[in-house]
C-alpha cells in the first residue's frame, strides 16, 4: 500500500484539537440487550461532528490500495492514524466500557499508577486499533469479502461522521442445525470442532475467484442468516463485540460513489505485555453461554 501525508498535522495545537474533538457531555448511552447478543449506542456524541469529519479527511495519513480489488472485509479505502491520536475519545470510551461492560473502574483504577502522563497515554494507546473507513457501493470485491467476518479486537466502536450511514449487519452462522451468533458462542457450544469449521470456511472463501462489481448486502445464504442491523446514525457511536459475525450495511446509500465515513476504535482487552488472545480465557471473562 502507498501512504502519504495530506498535511502537516503537527501544526495544530492542543487547545484547537480539544475544541474540534470536544465530546458532548449530554450524549445519550443506550444498552440494547437481546437473548443471545447485545450492543450499545451513544447518540449526539460530538459537539462539532461536521468539523471532525472535515479535519480527519484533510489532515491524516491516507492509504491508497495498490490492489485494484478490495482485499479487506470492508467496502472501503482507509485512513490510518499514527499513535497518540484521539486520546480524549479513547479515554472516554474506555471509561464507559469499563463501567458498563467489564469492571466498574476508571482507566487509572484499571491500570494503576503511572510515573508520568506519557506512560499513561502509552498504555491507553496500546488498548486501541484506530482507523477510518471510507465506504462506498461502487467497489470491486474479491474472495466474497462482503460476507460476514469477525474482528481481531474484542469490542468495535464505530463513530459515524456522515449522515448516509445505515450501520452494521449482524449475522448468525448455520452450523449443525444451530444458528451461531459469534465465534465465541460457537466455540463455547461446540468446542474446537466449530473453530475448525470456521477456519476451513474462511480458507475456502479466500480461494474463491468470484469478483463482485459492487458491495453486496447479504441477507441469507446456505451459511449465513442476517438477524439484526446495528444503526449507524450521524454523530453516533455503535459498540458491539468483535467476535460477533458482522458486515457493513450500505443499502441506504443511494449514489454508487457516495462516501460513508466512520471512525473505528477497536478495543483490545489484553494489554501489550499480556498473553495473546485465548478462547478459553475470553469465554470465562465474558461468561458466555
Order of alpha helices (4+ residues) and beta strands (2+ residues): beta-alpha-beta-beta-alpha-beta-beta-alpha-alpha-alpha-beta-beta-beta-beta-beta-alpha-alpha-beta-beta-beta-beta-beta-alpha
